[in-house]
């Protein structure tokens, strides 16, 4: 897509510049190729910065090339001054674009306002051509939606597998390995969805909807909690008190979520009740019993944080951006 737009931009820019009777109209093609960037916002930023830097470069060239009669020396001095000054403000990437428009001035005597305006017109045509063509970026909503679905599927799978581990007291390595595979898939889907979302945002000039950015950030936080929860299960799932109740709670949470009901209030109440039951248990007699009870409590705390994250997202972000 970018290759086609680059070729088309160069052709259109040169055709417009030539039709307007501008000198050095071929330069419009070169500059338009430089203007085409990977995203719309990047193209806009580059066009604005390049235009400002080129105005400065033309003004500097006008002074130096008029005062110094030796073209090679004048251009070398122009490069020294231009690079030094643009480095100070972080615009060193504009050097090639400015040099393209400045070089013809070496053979123009005298340098007049008309030729400077000609160069600026060439730049304007190239920048506008690149901007217009880069507005036609592919819609990435389908890719983002695909990764949202993948995240939802893998997250439910991980929770379901953890519920099964808790209710069965499964200590086998195969079952735990399966959960970690789904956790890995979940993380990959989150990362890819975040990447597609960033590209989509950079292609929107006026859309400030940050729903998907917040969505994948929320899911990434949930992933970190799930990872900690699985580490607890890897250590002592079979010995955790209240493990079957916790497993049934997770299964009910998944069932309600699939029905699009709001399971948060009831789930939080059930978690609080389980935490109270754990707190009411007699004091551990051994170090191992202490760790078992602490693991169950920590697992419930992480699960509660997961539910609260999704609830806060639905109430704050989703309601404002959809």
C-alpha positions, 0 to 999 in steps of 0.5 A: 500500500505504501509503495503504491501511494509513494509512486502515485504521490510522486507522479501527481506532485510532479504533474501539478508542479509542471502544469503550474509552470514551476521551475525545478518541478521534478523536485516535487516528486522527490519531496513527495516521496519523503513526505509519505510516512507510515501513518497519517499523523506521522505524515502530518508531523513530517510535512509541518516540520519539513516546511518550517525547516525548509523556510529557514534553509532557503533564507540561510541559503539566500544570505550565504550564496549571495555573499560567497561567490564559490558555490561549493564553499557556500554550500559546504558552509550552508550545511555546517550552519544548517546541521548545527542549528537544526541539531539544537532543536532536533530537526536534523532529519529535515536536512535532505529535504531542505538541501534538495530545494536549496541546491538549485539556488547555487546556479541562480544569480541573482537569487530573487524573491520569485525563485524562493517562492517557486521553491516554496510552492514546489514544497507545498505541492509535494507536502499536500500531495503526500498528505492527501494520499496518506489520508487513505489509510486502511481501516484497522478496526477489523484487525483490532476486533479480531484481537479483542475476540482472541483476548476474550477467548484466551482469558476465559480459557485461562479462568476456566482452566484455573477453576478446573484445577481448583475444583479437582485439586489437579497437581499434574504438570500437563494440566498446569502446562496447558494453562501457561500455554493459554496465558502465553496466547493471551499475552501475545493477543494483548501485545498484537492488539496494542500494536494494531491500536497504536497504528490505528490511532496514528491514522486518525487525525481528529479521532480521540477515542481511546477505548481500545488503548484503555481496553488492552491496557486493562487486559494487560493488567488482568494478565499480570494478575492471572500470571500471579494467580497461576504461580500460586496454583502451581505451588499448592493448588491441592492444599488450598483451603476453600479451593472448590468454593473458589473454583465454583465462584470462577465458573459462575463468573464465567457463565454470567459474563457469557450471558452479558449479565453484570456479575460484579456485585454478586461476585464481589460479595461471594469473594468477600464471604470466602475471605471472611471464611478464610479469616475465621479459620483456626490459626495454622498449626504448621508453617505449611498450613500457614502458606496454604491459607495465605495462598488461598487468600492471595488468590482471592485478592488477585481475583477480586482485583481482576473483577474490579479492573473490568468493572471500572473499565466498563463504568468509566472508559466504555461508557464515555467512548462508545 
